[in-house]
């Protein structure tokens, strides 16, 4: 997958927020889930550049 824009901490946060909203809508409020970030997404969310 190629991206036209650089991935930033804000863009990852927005994408995770949209994912959480969609999951909540489909699975219900009480459903539990764990998201595991790997690769560049894990680095971007962990460290501030």
C-alpha positions, 0 to 999 in steps of 0.5 A, spaced: 500 500 500 502 506 498 501 513 501 501 520 497 501 523 504 506 522 510 503 518 516 503 523 522 501 522 529 495 526 528 493 522 522 494 515 525 490 518 531 484 520 527 484 513 523 484 510 530 478 514 532 474 512 526 476 505 527 473 505 534 467 509 532 466 504 527 467 498 531 463 501 537 457 502 532 457 495 529 459 491 535 455 495 541 458 499 547 459 493 551 464 489 546 471 489 548 477 489 543 484 490 543 488 494 537 495 492 536 499 497 532 506 494 528 511 497 524 511 505 523 504 506 526 507 503 533 513 508 532 509 514 530 504 513 536 510 512 541 515 517 540 514 525 539 518 527 533 
